Amino acid sequence: MSTAEKVTVSLPAELLARIEDRRHGRKTSRSQVVSELLWRGWRQAETEDREQRYRTSYQAEPDTREEQAWADQAAADTLGEASSVWAPDDASNDASS
């Protein structure tokens, strides 16, 4: 179990009210609610940072024409396979009905 440190922070009244509502609704401590929300926000910030690093890296070295052609062909092949699965067995039967 990790150790906890006490800190003092100032919060807008509306935010504190929302934290209190959540705390009472879940029958848990204020510290637990704040910790969970901070961890969730931290994970989201890390995800956003990774996505930004990916975009920056991609912009610095985008796909070559050959790589893009390969991706386009793979997508076309995949979509072609998917459309044959959903196509009616005999379209002519629908037209004669």
MODAKA-V552697 format. One record per residue. N is the residue number from 1. RES is the residue in three letters. D_LAST is the distance of its C-alpha to the last C-alpha in Angstrom with 1 decimal. Layout:
n=[N:N]
res=[RES:RES]
d_last=[D_LAST:D_LAST]
This chain:
n=[1:2:3:4:5:6:7:8:9:10:11:12:13:14:15:16:17:18:19:20:21:22:23:24:25:26:27:28:29:30:31:32:33:34:35:36:37:38:39:40:41:42:43:44:45:46:47:48:49:50:51:52:53:54:55:56:57:58:59:60:61:62:63:64:65:66:67:68:69:70:71:72:73:74:75:76:77:78:79:80:81:82:83:84:85:86:87:88:89:90:91:92:93:94:95:96:97]
res=[MET:SER:THR:ALA:GLU:LYS:VAL:THR:VAL:SER:LEU:PRO:ALA:GLU:LEU:LEU:ALA:ARG:ILE:GLU:ASP:ARG:ARG:HIS:GLY:ARG:LYS:THR:SER:ARG:SER:GLN:VAL:VAL:SER:GLU:LEU:LEU:TRP:ARG:GLY:TRP:ARG:GLN:ALA:GLU:THR:GLU:ASP:ARG:GLU:GLN:ARG:TYR:ARG:THR:SER:TYR:GLN:ALA:GLU:PRO:ASP:THR:ARG:GLU:GLU:GLN:ALA:TRP:ALA:ASP:GLN:ALA:ALA:ALA:ASP:THR:LEU:GLY:GLU:ALA:SER:SER:VAL:TRP:ALA:PRO:ASP:ASP:ALA:SER:ASN:ASP:ALA:SER:SER]
d_last=[69.7:70.3:73.2:72.7:74.7:75.5:74.8:75.2:72.6:72.1:68.7:67.4:67.7:63.9:63.1:65.7:64.2:60.8:62.4:64.2:61.0:59.3:62.4:62.7:59.0:59.2:62.7:64.0:66.8:66.7:67.6:64.6:62.2:63.8:63.9:60.2:59.2:61.5:60.2:56.6:57.7:59.6:56.6:54.5:57.3:57.5:53.7:54.0:57.0:55.2:52.2:54.7:56.5:53.3:52.4:55.9:55.9:52.5:53.8:56.9:55.1:51.4:49.0:49.8:47.3:46.9:46.2:43.7:41.9:41.8:40.4:37.7:36.7:36.7:34.5:32.0:32.0:31.5:28.7:27.0:27.3:26.0:22.9:22.0:22.3:19.9:17.3:14.0:14.7:12.0:10.6:8.9:6.4:5.5:5.6:3.8:0.0]
